[in-house]
Amino acid sequence: MRTPAGRECPYFHGDYYRGRNVEECRLLKASGQGWSSDLCKTCPVPYIARANSCKHMQLKATVSRSALAFFQRRVQVSAYCEKTQRAVAEPHVGCGECHELPFTFEVKE
């Protein structure tokens, strides 16, 4: 579903049926964090979901304040691979073991 920032996110949910206006981030809700629409502007989750669609990778999000701008809140994401049972250092790329590299072409003469 499209977030208030205009990006597609699998964890954002908006209920607008018959005049309702309920919006929530289900990733932050599962972590017990509070959500507001300004967090969607700097959230990395839509970019991670677009770059890596691994079904074994589980994301966990937390809201933190920036050290330089105390009033600015940001979403920080950590990832865990259920297949390899380890933390993922770069969620955009993945763990590196779930998806095989593309096949190579053989040139026949």
C-alpha positions in Angstrom: 0.0 0.0 0.0 1.2 3.5 -0.7 2.5 5.4 2.3 1.8 9.1 3.1 5.3 9.8 1.6 4.2 8.3 -1.7 6.2 5.0 -1.6 4.9 1.4 -1.7 5.5 -0.4 1.6 4.3 -3.9 2.5 4.0 -3.0 6.2 1.9 0.2 5.9 -1.9 -0.3 6.2 -4.5 2.4 5.6 -8.2 1.7 6.2 -10.4 4.2 4.3 -13.5 2.2 3.9 -16.7 4.2 4.4 -15.1 7.3 5.7 -12.6 5.7 8.0 -9.2 7.2 8.2 -7.0 4.7 10.1 -3.3 4.4 9.1 -0.7 2.3 10.8 2.7 0.8 10.2 2.4 -2.9 11.1 6.2 -3.3 11.4 6.4 -0.7 14.1 3.2 -1.9 15.7 4.7 -5.4 16.0 7.7 -3.9 17.8 5.6 -1.9 20.2 6.7 1.4 18.7 4.6 4.4 18.1 4.0 5.5 14.5 3.3 8.9 12.9 3.1 9.8 9.2 6.3 11.8 9.3 8.3 8.7 9.9 7.5 7.4 6.4 9.6 10.2 4.8 12.9 8.8 6.0 12.0 5.1 6.5 14.3 2.6 4.6 11.8 -0.2 4.6 10.2 0.6 1.1 13.7 0.6 -0.4 14.6 -2.7 1.3 11.4 -4.3 0.1 12.0 -3.2 -3.5 15.7 -4.3 -3.5 15.3 -7.6 -1.7 12.2 -9.8 -1.7 13.7 -12.7 0.2 10.9 -14.6 2.0 13.3 -15.8 4.7 14.4 -12.3 5.8 12.5 -10.8 8.8 12.7 -7.1 9.5 12.6 -5.4 12.9 12.2 -1.7 13.2 12.8 0.8 16.0 12.3 4.5 16.2 15.2 6.5 17.4 16.1 10.2 17.7 19.0 11.6 15.7 22.0 12.8 17.7 22.3 16.1 15.7 18.6 16.9 15.4 17.0 16.0 18.7 13.4 16.5 17.6 13.8 14.5 14.4 12.8 10.8 14.7 14.0 8.1 12.3 13.2 4.4 11.7 16.2 2.1 12.1 15.8 -1.4 10.6 17.6 -4.6 11.5 17.2 -7.9 9.6 17.4 -11.6 10.5 17.5 -14.5 8.0 15.4 -17.5 9.2 17.0 -19.9 6.7 20.7 -19.3 7.8 19.8 -18.4 11.4 21.9 -15.2 11.5 21.7 -11.5 11.5 21.9 -9.8 8.1 24.5 -7.0 7.9 23.0 -5.3 4.8 19.2 -5.8 4.4 19.2 -4.3 0.9 21.4 -7.2 -0.3 20.4 -10.0 2.0 22.5 -12.7 3.7 24.0 -13.9 0.4 23.1 -17.6 0.8 19.3 -17.7 0.2 19.5 -16.7 -3.5 22.0 -18.2 -5.9 23.9 -16.1 -8.3 22.6 -15.9 -11.8 23.7 -18.6 -14.2 26.6 -18.0 -16.5 26.5 -18.1 -20.3 28.7 -20.6 -22.1 29.8 -19.6 -25.6 29.9 -22.5 -28.0 32.1 -22.2 -31.0 
